[in-house]
Amino acid sequence: MLRFEVSVEDLLRSRFALSPALDLCLLLRSLAGQGQPPPRSWASRLMPAFERLRRETELDAVLALQAPQSGPNFVAPPPRALSQSWADDLAVIRATPLEAARREFAATVTGPLARDPRVHAVLESPDAVSRIAEAMDQAWHELLAADWPQLRAICERDVVHRVGVIGEHGWATTIESLHPGIAWRAGGIEIGFFRGGTVRLAGDGLLLIPSVVVGHIAAHLEDPWPRTLVYRARGTAALWGEQETVPQPDALTALVGRARARLLLALDAPASTSHLARSLAMAPGAVGDHLAILRGAGLLVRARSGRSVLYRRTPLGEALVGGSG
């Protein structure tokens, strides 16, 4: 079992962030058969480009660093904020000193790829860091960049939801909602299916990262990362395979139309027009028009949160969705 000992000071310092580089690494592991298989819809769409990149670029050197049970190294630098971008991560990767990278090569690179002459040549070269960074950049732009706005929107909506749960129910409920195998017991977070013993946060807080690529949940316990939980963001299931298009209840669709039914169902947590547009791949103008109609019908209300206007279902909207299954 893994247990995080958590103090009040730790809770005050805990925070959320996004990690494009970590999601890229998780996706590469998945496509390479390391860990949970990728969703069928993504595998069929991405695998041809992934295999071509392995042939034509130095992506295998990146894959050699993706040991299934190891934590992230310089190819997945710790994120600083929710605004983290791929450009931010890439700049940190490129700035890694060669000596530090080679220490990680020695500790991480094992298995068949470690014996590949092409991989060996990259890792032993004086420009190994820049060559690995370039391969990752190509993989990002060909495999993940087109989907990232939608994936980021899902993660941002998840954070809005979690912050709301913290405010209404507290940290214990929020932590336990991340995964059924996580429990809050006696001032600590316990994950029964992980090994790791007891980890004390020592006043540094916990970093929480929503992801659309992680299988279920992951933990990072070693420097340079803070102590971290990576969890599957709410709404991820709608992206996967046969669930790529969420079924619409016939009665609800007949009553309000397909597009408005999708919006009502998506608002299980408050969201802005732009978040809804990105996560549902709809035009912002169309989303705004539909939200206005749903609001006029008494199914939604809106409220300002910082610079955003968030929509949420009214009790009538909840009843309509709840009775439509």
N, C-alpha and C positions, 0 to 999 in steps of 0.2 A: 504493500500500500504506500501511496505517496500522501504526505500530510504537510500542508503549509500552516505554520503557526502565524497567526494574524493578530496584530495589536490594533488599538484604535488609531494610532499614528499611521500604521500601514494602510488602513482604510482611507485616511485623509490623503495619502499620497498615491493611492491606486488610480489608474487612468486607462483610457482606451487609446488605441492607435491602429493605423492600417499599415500593412507591409506588402507593397507590390512585389518586392524581391522574394519574400518568403512564399507568396502565392505562386510566383513563377517557379521556384524550386520545387514546391509541392506538385505543381502540374507536370514538371519534367520527370519527377520521380514516378508519378502515376502513369505517364505515357511510356516510360521505360520498364514498367512492370515491377517497380519497387513500391510495395505497399498496396493500398486499395486501388483496384482497377478504375480507370476513368469512366465517367458516364458514357453509355454507348453513343449518344448523339455527338458528344465532344470527340470521342475516339475516332469515329468515322470521318469527322470533319477535319481534325487536326493531325491525325496520324500520317497522312501523306507528306505534309510539310515537315513534320517532326523527323521522319525518316530521311527526307532530303537534306535537312539541316545536319543530320548526323553524318551524311556522306560528304557534304560540300563545305561544312564549316568545322570548327574545333569544338563542337558541342559535346562530344564524348569526354573531353577533358572536364567540362562542367559536370557531366553525369557521374564521373569518377569521384566527385566530391560529395555526392548525394547518398551517403550511407544511410539506410533506412532508419536505424536506431540512433543516429547521432544528431546532435543539435546543430543549429545553423553555424556557419563559419563566415569567412569574409564575403562569400557570395550572397549572404542574406544578412546585411547589417541591421542592428536593432533600430526599429523605427522610432521617430521622435514625437509624432503627432498624427492626428486624423488627416491632416493635409499632406501626408507623405506621398511623394510621387515617384514614378520610376526614375526620372531624372535625378532626384535626390539620392536614391539608392545607388544608381549607376556611378555617380560622382564619388561616393564613399568607397565603392568597390574598386574603382580605378586608382584611388589614392592609397590603397593598401600597400605598405612596404613589402618588397619582395621577400625579405627575411621572414616576416610574419606569415606571409602566404605559404612559404616553403615549410614552416613549422606545422602548419595545418595540413599540407599535403602529406607529410610524414605520418601524421596522426590519423588522417581520415581515409586516404586512398588505399582501398583494398579490393579484392575480387578480380574478376577477369579483366576489367578495364584497366586496372593498374599494370597489367602485363602487356597491354596494347602498345606497340611501338609508336603509333601516332600520339597517343595520350602521353606516353613517357617523354616524347620529344617536346611537347608543349610544356609539361610541368618542369622540365629541366632547363628550359630556355630562359635567357635573361629578361625577356619581355613576357613572361608567363601571365602576369597579372593583366596586362593590357589585352592579350590574346583571349583570355577567359572572359574578360569584360566585354569584348567585341562579340564573342559567340553568344553571350547572354543577351546582349542588346538586340542581335538579330533574332534570337528566339522570342524575345519579348514582342518585337514588332510583328512577327509572323504568326505567333501562337496566341498571344493574350491581349495585345493592345486594342484590337477592334472591339473586344468584349469588355474591356476594363471600365468604361463609363457606366455600363449597366451593372457590373459586379461591384464597383465602388458605391453606386447608389444603394444597392442591397445592403452592403455593410454599414453605410451611413444611417440608413433607416433602422438597422438593428441597434446601433448605438443609441439613437433617439429613444427607441423602445426601452433599452436597458436602463438608461438614465431615468426614464419615467418610473420604472419599477423600483429603482433605488429610492427615488423620492417618495413613492407611495408605500412601499413594503419593506425597504431596507436592503442592506447588502446580502444578508443570508439568503433571502428569497431570490435575489438576482443571481448569486453564484450558483445556487442549486438549479436554476432554470437553464443554465448553460448546457447541461447534459444530465440524463437520468442517473449516471454513475457517480455524480458529484454530490457530496453532502457537507453541510456545515455542522460541525459537532464541537462543542466545548472550546469555542474560540479559535477554531481552525477549519481549513478546507481539506476534506479527505477525498481521495480518488482511489477507489478500491482496485481498479484494474491496472494501475501503474505501480512500478517499483521505484523506490527512491528514498524510503525512510521519511524522516522529519526534516523539513526545510524551514528555517526561520527567516522571515523577510527582513528582520532587523531594522524596521522603520523605513525601508525603501519603497514599500508598497508593491502592488502586483500590477503587471502590465497585462491588459486584456486585449486580444486581437481577434476581431471577427474575420472569418475567411469563408469564401465560397468553394475552396479547393480542398481544405483539410477534410480527412475522412470523417472523424467525429470530434476528437479533441486531441491536442498535443500540449506538452509542457516543456519549457526550457529552463534549466536549472543552473547553467554555468555561464560565467563571464565569457564574452563581454556583454551578453544580454542580461537585463534585469530578470528577475523570476517572472515567468510568463505563462499564461494559458492562452492557447489558440483554439478557438471553438468555431463550430459551424454557424454561420449567420442565419437568422430567420429569413425564410423566403428562398433559400438555396434550392430546395426540392423542386421548385418550378422550373429550374434550368435543366434538370437531369432527364435524359433519355425519354422514356415514354411519358414522363411527367412534364415535358418541356412546355406543353400547353395545358394549363390548369383547366380541368373540366368545369363547365359552367352549369349550375343547377338550372334545369329547364324552366321552372316556374319563375325564378328571379330574372333569367334572360328574357323570358316572354314579357315580364312586367316592365323592366327598365331598359332592355336592349343589351346586346352582348358587351359593348365597350363599357357601359356604366356598371354592368354586373361585375366585370373584371376589376374596376376601380373599387367598388364596394368591398369585394372579397379581399383585395390587396390591402385595404385599410384596417387590418387587424392591429396595426400600430400606427400612430400619427405619422403623417408624411407630407412633404411639400409637393407642389405641382412638378417641380423639376425632378425630384426623386422618383415620383410616380412615373413620369415620362421616361426616365432612363431605365428604371427597373422593369417596366412593362413594354419597353421599346415602342412607345406611342409618341406622336407629335405633341410638344408642349401646348400648342394652341388648342388642339382637340381635347387634351386632358383638362385644360382650364375651362373650356365650354361645358364639358360633361360634369365637372365638379360644381360649376355654378348651378346647373339644373338639379343635381342631387341635393345641393344645399338649399335651393329654393323649395324642394319637395320635403324638407325637414329631415332628410336622411343623414346629413353631414353638418358639422359646425366647423368653424375655423378660428384659430387663435394665433397671435404672433408669438414667436419664440426666437429672441435675438433678432437677426436679420431675416429670418424665414417666417412664412405663414404656413402653419401646419393644419391639415384637415384630419378630422377623426369622425367616426360614426356616432350618431346620436343613439339614444335608446331605441328609437324607432328603426334606425338603420341596423342596429344590432339584432333586433327582433326579426327584421326582414331577412337578414343573412342567416340567422340561426334557424329560421323556419323554412329555408329554401332547400335544405338537403334532402 
